Amino acid sequence: MTSSEHAFDALLEALRSAGREELLPRFHGHLAVSEKADGSLVTSADHAVDRRLRETLEQLYPGIPVLSEEQPRDAQQAALEGNGPCWLLDPLDGTTNFAGGMPFFAISLALIDTGGVAYGATYDPIRDELFTVARGTGLRLNGEAPASRPPESADLSRCTALVDYKRLSHRLALALVTEPPFRSQRNLGACALEWAWLAAGRADLYLHGGQALWDSAAGTLMLTESGGRQCTLEGDPVFRRSLQKPSAVAARSPALQDAWLGWLKTSA
């Protein structure tokens, strides 16, 4: 095993340990909750995982900047400068769920470089599910290829969609509610977990009106490596080395993505 492989194994173990030792005890016990300037929640669990994994990344990969959701915006922007590699860390995806006692949250991590997203990992401590992906190697769930049902050909009416109405236009949101093209709709409230579940075949379609880089980076690579497709509502790539929040349209197969985009185009 190479030193690089040793480092990745150590990083994945640190990810799991942080979930088990920092998130789970706080989920079932005392939790300090506060509100950010934008109205979103942040907890003592977010900060604990952030500190722990930033230290681990600095030890295992010295010299590679870390962009965390919990950093000030100017520090985030500084980490993105240039074209070199950069870690993207979301120490607690689904903070509102976590604070409210809903068991849908995860830790998500991605490495980006000049080619886009090179590596991604999302850990769900409630179900002890670790989704990992490296460019060109396929999706893994706890080290194995996940069992996945075949995607529907292009029949939206037989699909389950993960839809977050945040930042969608009123017209599109209304159309989705009154004339949904899919069979059923869910919203987990944790973007990184939704991307991982989509890539693993637990849903067929995805739509989000605007999400941060750390929300989608790992998941977009997972879906690509699983044969799925994604883009923004405008048809641009979801991944971009920017702090802007692009929309996301995705599906488990190219045929489903074409059908999904076709419906959205006529309804937006």
C-alpha positions in Angstrom: 0.0 0.0 0.0 1.4 3.4 -1.0 1.8 6.3 1.4 -1.1 8.1 -0.4 -3.4 5.1 0.1 -2.4 5.0 3.8 -3.3 8.7 4.1 -6.7 8.1 2.5 -7.4 5.2 4.8 -6.5 7.3 7.8 -8.7 10.1 6.6 -11.7 7.9 6.1 -11.2 6.4 9.6 -11.0 10.0 11.0 -14.3 10.8 9.2 -16.0 7.9 10.7 -14.6 8.6 14.2 -15.7 12.2 14.0 -19.2 11.1 13.2 -19.4 8.5 16.0 -17.6 10.5 18.7 -18.6 14.1 17.9 -22.0 13.9 16.2 -23.8 11.0 17.8 -23.3 11.9 21.4 -24.5 15.5 20.8 -27.4 14.2 18.7 -28.7 12.3 21.7 -27.4 14.7 24.4 -26.7 18.4 25.1 -26.4 20.6 22.1 -25.6 24.3 21.9 -27.5 25.9 18.9 -27.0 29.5 17.5 -28.1 31.3 14.4 -25.8 32.6 11.6 -26.2 36.0 9.9 -28.1 34.4 7.0 -30.6 32.7 9.4 -29.2 29.2 9.1 -28.3 27.2 12.2 -24.9 26.3 13.6 -24.3 24.0 16.5 -21.5 22.9 18.9 -21.4 19.7 16.8 -20.6 21.6 13.6 -17.7 23.3 15.3 -16.4 20.1 17.0 -16.3 18.2 13.8 -14.8 21.2 11.9 -11.9 21.5 14.4 -11.2 17.8 14.4 -11.2 17.2 10.7 -9.3 20.4 9.8 -6.5 19.2 12.2 -6.5 15.8 10.5 -6.4 17.2 7.0 -3.5 19.5 8.0 -1.6 16.6 9.4 -2.2 14.1 6.6 -2.1 16.7 3.7 0.1 19.6 4.8 0.0 22.5 2.3 -3.4 21.8 0.8 -5.9 24.5 1.9 -9.2 23.5 3.6 -12.4 25.4 2.8 -15.0 24.7 5.5 -18.6 25.8 5.7 -17.8 27.2 9.1 -15.1 29.6 7.9 -15.6 33.3 7.3 -16.3 34.0 3.6 -13.0 35.8 3.1 -11.2 32.7 4.3 -13.3 30.5 2.0 -12.5 32.7 -1.0 -8.8 32.6 -0.1 -8.8 28.8 -0.1 -10.3 28.7 -3.6 -7.7 31.1 -5.1 -5.5 29.6 -7.8 -6.0 26.2 -9.5 -4.2 24.0 -7.0 -6.0 21.3 -4.9 -8.3 22.3 -2.1 -10.3 20.4 0.4 -14.0 21.2 0.8 -15.5 20.3 4.2 -19.1 20.3 5.4 -18.7 19.2 9.1 -22.5 18.8 9.5 -24.7 18.7 6.5 -28.3 18.9 7.6 -27.8 21.0 10.7 -31.5 21.9 11.1 -32.4 18.2 11.0 -29.7 17.5 13.6 -30.8 20.3 15.9 -34.4 19.2 15.6 -33.7 15.5 16.3 -34.4 14.3 12.8 -31.9 11.5 11.8 -30.9 12.8 8.4 -27.4 14.4 8.5 -23.9 13.7 7.4 -20.3 14.8 7.2 -19.1 15.5 3.6 -15.6 16.0 2.2 -14.2 16.5 -1.3 -10.9 17.2 -2.9 -11.0 19.5 -5.9 -8.1 20.1 -8.4 -7.6 21.5 -11.9 -9.8 18.7 -13.3 -12.7 19.3 -11.0 -13.7 17.0 -8.2 -11.0 14.3 -7.6 -12.3 12.6 -4.5 -15.4 12.6 -2.3 -16.7 11.1 0.9 -20.0 11.4 2.7 -20.6 9.7 6.1 -24.0 9.1 7.6 -23.3 8.1 11.3 -26.9 7.2 12.1 -26.8 4.3 9.5 -23.0 3.9 9.6 -22.9 4.4 5.8 -19.7 5.8 4.3 -20.1 6.7 0.6 -16.7 7.2 -1.1 -15.7 7.9 -4.7 -12.5 8.7 -6.5 -12.3 10.0 -10.1 -12.5 7.0 -12.5 -13.1 4.3 -9.8 -16.8 4.2 -9.2 -19.0 4.7 -6.1 -18.4 2.7 -3.0 -20.6 2.2 0.1 -18.7 0.9 3.1 -16.0 -0.2 0.7 -18.2 -2.2 -1.7 -20.2 -1.3 -4.9 -23.7 -0.5 -3.7 -26.6 -2.7 -4.8 -28.6 -0.6 -7.1 -31.9 -1.2 -8.9 -31.8 -0.5 -12.7 -32.9 3.0 -13.5 -36.2 3.6 -15.2 -35.8 4.1 -19.0 -37.2 7.6 -19.3 -40.6 7.3 -17.6 -40.8 10.2 -15.1 -44.2 8.9 -13.9 -42.5 5.9 -12.3 -39.8 7.9 -10.6 -39.1 9.1 -7.0 -37.7 12.6 -6.9 -35.7 14.4 -4.3 -36.8 18.0 -4.6 -35.8 21.0 -2.4 -38.1 24.0 -3.2 -35.6 26.5 -1.7 -34.6 29.2 -4.3 -36.9 27.7 -7.0 -39.0 30.2 -9.0 -42.7 30.5 -7.9 -43.9 29.3 -11.2 -41.7 26.1 -11.2 -42.5 25.4 -7.5 -46.2 25.7 -8.3 -46.0 23.4 -11.3 -44.1 20.8 -9.2 -46.8 20.8 -6.5 -49.9 20.9 -8.8 -48.7 18.9 -11.8 -45.8 16.7 -10.6 -44.4 14.5 -13.4 -43.0 11.9 -11.0 -44.7 9.3 -8.8 -43.4 10.5 -5.4 -41.3 13.2 -3.9 -39.0 13.5 -0.9 -36.7 16.1 0.7 -34.1 14.9 3.2 -32.9 18.3 4.2 -29.3 17.3 3.7 -27.9 18.0 0.2 -24.8 15.8 0.5 -26.8 12.9 1.7 -29.4 13.4 -1.1 -26.6 13.3 -3.7 -25.2 10.1 -2.2 -28.6 8.4 -2.1 -29.3 9.4 -5.7 -26.0 8.0 -6.8 -26.7 4.8 -4.9 -30.1 4.4 -6.7 -32.4 5.2 -3.8 -34.1 7.9 -5.8 -34.3 8.7 -9.5 -34.4 12.5 -9.9 -33.0 15.5 -8.1 -33.8 19.2 -8.1 -32.4 22.0 -5.9 -32.8 25.7 -6.4 -29.3 26.7 -5.2 -26.6 25.0 -3.1 -23.1 25.7 -1.9 -20.0 24.1 -3.3 -19.5 21.9 -0.3 -23.0 20.6 -0.5 -22.6 19.2 -4.0 -18.9 18.5 -4.8 -18.7 15.0 -3.5 -22.1 14.0 -4.7 -21.7 15.2 -8.2 -18.7 13.0 -8.6 -20.6 10.1 -7.0 -23.4 10.5 -9.5 -21.1 10.8 -12.5 -19.2 7.6 -11.5 -22.5 5.8 -11.1 -23.6 6.7 -14.6 -25.9 9.6 -13.8 -26.0 13.1 -15.1 -26.3 16.6 -13.7 -26.4 20.3 -14.7 -28.0 23.5 -13.6 -31.4 24.7 -14.6 -29.6 26.8 -17.2 -27.7 23.8 -18.6 -24.3 24.7 -17.1 -22.1 22.3 -15.0 -23.2 22.1 -11.3 -19.6 22.1 -10.1 -17.7 25.4 -10.3 -14.8 26.7 -8.3 -16.9 29.5 -6.8 -18.9 30.5 -3.7 -22.0 31.1 -5.8 -24.9 28.8 -5.3 -26.0 27.2 -8.6 -29.1 25.2 -9.0 -28.9 21.5 -9.5 -30.9 19.2 -11.8 -29.9 15.5 -11.8 -31.0 12.0 -12.7 -29.7 8.5 -12.4 -29.4 8.0 -16.2 -28.9 10.1 -19.3 -32.3 9.2 -20.6 -34.0 10.2 -17.3 -32.0 13.4 -17.3 -33.2 14.3 -20.8 -36.8 13.7 -19.9 -36.5 15.6 -16.6 -34.9 18.6 -18.2 -37.5 18.5 -20.9 -40.3 18.7 -18.4 -38.5 21.5 -16.4 -38.0 23.5 -19.5 -41.7 23.6 -20.3 -42.6 24.3 -16.7 -40.0 26.9 -15.5 
